[in-house]
Amino acid sequence: MKTKIRRAPKKSLRQNLDAQLAQLESAQLVHAETEGERTYAFKHPLTQEAAYESLLLKQRREIHRRVDETYEHLHPDRLDEFAAMLARHYAEAGDDAKTLEYSIRAGDVASRVHANDEAVAHYARALSTAARGVEVVAHTLHDLMPDCAYLGDSEDARAEARHVIAYIVEHAPSNLCDAFLNLPSVRAVVGER
């Protein structure tokens, strides 16, 4: 897989980036491609992997987030075209909401052109991301609301728990609300349905 590096839009950043890219090119680590806008690709996947692995996780996530934000800003009318790439970068950035959004979008795009295997892969990422979100919510809820027996029957604690549950239900994807509301710790607070 090629990683393309586009030139930076600001002049001072562009000059700095051009100098750094020229240095990498002279060391034969990257090469310029001439398709459309000038882009660079690593000459060897191991070089790309070594460079990527040398970054701290926080730096990697920030780079992935910035790539996505740049594409969203530069190509707002072509997001379907870039949906699969955006989903991957947002997943690497740790942004579950955007990963879910773009995974579903990429699945829809693939489905429209009958690329069924690709659509299934994108929808599987969406489901995995959504499921992880439910697990996080459930663990957070569990952490915030110990068993009612431990809390006693404090109306203040139950009111706060109901407030948290209402917020989660309001902001969670609708297809996940039923599963969330059926969690034992949630049923204990809102009452059996």
Buried (B, 14 or more C-beta within 10 A) or exposed (E): EEBEBBEBEEEEEEEEBEEEBEEBBEEEBBEEEEEEEBBBBBBEEEBBEEBBEEEEEEEBBEBBBEBBBBBBEEEEEEBBEBBBBBBBBBBBBBBBEBBBBBBBBBBBBBBEEEBEEBBEBBBEBBBBBBEEBBEEBBEEBBEEBEEBEEBEEEEEBBEBBBEBBEEBBEEBBEEBBEBBBEBEBBEBBBEEE
